[in-house]
């Protein structure tokens, strides 16, 4: 599927933080079908039981995908999670390529409903979630001066397509 544009990262986010040595450091892309996608790997430091990723990190990735689905429409807008319902379908492995996909189900002036899923490279759904987000101006989410710049890193990588079966 073709990439429309790459979305911004932050410095320290557990999922997209480019300087967080314990984070996933995932890159996210707005796609031609109005979804957001990422191709990423969890690492062994993200484990729960041996060979499996911790459920909290799985949910964190699904949450990130839900919000970023909104950014496909308008990357300047922010929202906070109100509710997130996660379903764990199969063990999510670390050290393997995975695909994350998020899409908006419904958007009103104040709220956003999105769905997200993590798939293996064969297209099998490993976990999915549906979330509700409250749209808020940036200054109501980020209070400290200078922190807005902390979440606005665009690192171009020339990814034009994301392929999986």
C-alpha positions as CSV (number, residue, x, y, z in Angstrom):
1,X,0.0,0.0,0.0
2,X,1.3,3.5,-0.9
3,X,2.5,6.0,1.8
4,X,1.0,9.5,1.5
5,X,3.3,11.0,4.1
6,X,5.3,10.2,7.2
7,X,4.0,11.3,10.6
8,X,6.0,13.1,13.2
9,X,7.7,11.3,16.2
10,X,8.5,12.6,19.7
11,X,11.7,12.3,21.7
12,X,10.6,10.2,24.6
13,X,7.2,8.5,23.9
14,X,7.2,4.8,24.8
15,X,6.0,4.0,21.3
16,X,7.3,6.6,18.9
17,X,10.1,8.3,20.9
18,X,13.3,8.4,18.8
19,X,15.5,9.0,21.9
20,X,13.7,6.5,24.2
21,X,16.2,3.6,24.4
22,X,13.5,1.4,26.1
23,X,10.8,2.4,23.7
24,X,9.6,0.8,20.4
25,X,10.8,3.8,18.3
26,X,8.1,3.1,15.7
27,X,7.7,5.2,12.6
28,X,4.1,5.9,11.4
29,X,2.7,6.6,8.0
30,X,-0.5,8.1,6.6
31,X,-1.6,5.7,3.9
32,X,-3.5,6.1,0.6
33,X,-6.6,4.4,2.1
34,X,-6.8,6.9,4.9
35,X,-5.4,4.5,7.5
36,X,-2.2,4.9,9.5
37,X,0.4,2.1,9.4
38,X,3.6,1.2,11.0
39,X,6.0,-1.7,10.4
40,X,7.9,-2.3,13.7
41,X,9.4,-4.8,16.1
42,X,9.0,-5.1,19.8
43,X,12.3,-6.0,21.6
44,X,13.1,-8.5,24.3
45,X,13.0,-5.7,26.9
46,X,9.2,-5.5,26.1
47,X,8.5,-9.0,27.2
48,X,6.0,-10.4,29.6
49,X,6.4,-14.1,29.5
50,X,9.4,-15.4,27.5
51,X,8.7,-15.0,23.8
52,X,5.7,-12.7,24.4
53,X,5.2,-9.0,24.5
54,X,3.7,-7.5,27.7
55,X,0.0,-6.7,27.2
56,X,0.4,-3.1,28.4
57,X,2.8,-2.4,25.6
58,X,0.5,-4.1,23.1
59,X,-2.3,-1.8,24.3
60,X,0.0,1.2,24.2
61,X,0.7,0.5,20.5
62,X,-3.0,0.1,19.7
63,X,-3.7,3.4,21.6
64,X,-1.0,5.2,19.6
65,X,-2.5,3.8,16.3
66,X,-6.0,5.0,17.3
67,X,-4.8,8.6,17.8
68,X,-2.5,8.6,14.8
69,X,-5.5,7.5,12.6
70,X,-6.9,10.9,13.4
71,X,-3.6,12.5,12.3
72,X,-4.2,11.1,8.8
73,X,-7.0,13.6,8.6
74,X,-5.3,16.5,10.4
75,X,-1.8,16.1,12.0
76,X,-2.1,19.4,13.8
77,X,-4.9,18.2,16.1
78,X,-4.5,16.4,19.4
79,X,-6.7,14.2,21.5
80,X,-6.5,12.1,24.7
81,X,-7.8,8.6,25.3
82,X,-11.0,8.3,27.2
83,X,-11.7,4.6,26.7
84,X,-9.8,1.7,25.0
85,X,-11.1,-1.8,24.7
86,X,-8.3,-4.3,23.8
87,X,-8.7,-7.9,22.6
88,X,-5.6,-10.1,22.7
89,X,-6.1,-12.8,20.0
90,X,-2.7,-14.5,19.7
91,X,0.6,-14.1,21.5
92,X,2.5,-11.1,20.2
93,X,6.2,-12.0,19.7
94,X,9.2,-9.7,20.1
95,X,12.0,-9.6,17.7
96,X,9.8,-10.1,14.7
97,X,8.4,-7.7,12.1
98,X,4.9,-6.6,12.9
99,X,2.4,-4.3,11.2
100,X,0.1,-1.9,13.0
101,X,-2.9,-0.4,11.3
102,X,-5.3,2.3,12.6
103,X,-8.4,3.9,11.2
104,X,-11.1,6.4,12.2
105,X,-14.6,4.9,12.7
106,X,-16.3,8.1,13.6
107,X,-15.3,11.8,14.1
108,X,-17.4,14.6,15.7
109,X,-16.2,18.1,16.6
110,X,-15.4,16.9,20.2
111,X,-14.8,13.1,20.0
112,X,-13.1,10.5,17.9
113,X,-13.7,6.8,17.7
114,X,-10.9,4.7,16.1
115,X,-10.0,1.0,15.7
116,X,-6.5,-0.4,15.6
117,X,-4.9,-3.8,15.1
118,X,-1.5,-5.5,15.3
119,X,-0.8,-8.1,12.6
120,X,2.0,-10.5,11.8
121,X,3.6,-10.2,8.4
122,X,1.2,-12.8,7.1
123,X,-1.8,-10.6,7.9
124,X,-3.0,-12.6,11.0
125,X,-4.5,-10.3,13.7
126,X,-2.7,-10.7,16.9
127,X,-4.5,-8.0,18.9
128,X,-7.0,-5.3,18.2
129,X,-8.7,-2.4,20.0
130,X,-11.4,0.2,19.7
131,X,-10.9,3.5,21.4
132,X,-12.7,6.8,22.2
133,X,-10.7,10.0,22.3
134,X,-11.5,13.5,23.4
135,X,-10.2,16.2,21.0
136,X,-8.4,18.9,22.9
137,X,-6.3,21.9,22.0
138,X,-2.6,21.2,22.5
139,X,-2.2,23.8,25.3
140,X,-4.8,21.8,27.4
141,X,-2.8,18.6,27.0
142,X,0.8,20.0,27.2
143,X,1.2,22.6,30.0
144,X,5.0,23.0,30.2
145,X,6.6,25.5,27.8
146,X,8.8,24.0,25.2
147,X,7.3,20.5,25.4
148,X,5.3,21.0,22.2
149,X,8.7,21.0,20.3
150,X,9.5,17.7,22.1
151,X,6.8,15.9,20.1
152,X,7.4,17.3,16.7
153,X,10.2,15.4,15.0
154,X,10.0,14.5,11.4
155,X,12.7,12.2,10.3
156,X,12.4,11.5,6.6
157,X,13.2,7.9,5.5
158,X,11.8,7.8,2.0
159,X,9.4,4.9,2.7
160,X,7.0,4.8,-0.2
161,X,5.1,1.6,0.4
162,X,4.3,-0.8,3.3
163,X,3.9,-4.4,2.1
164,X,2.6,-7.5,3.8
165,X,0.6,-10.5,2.8
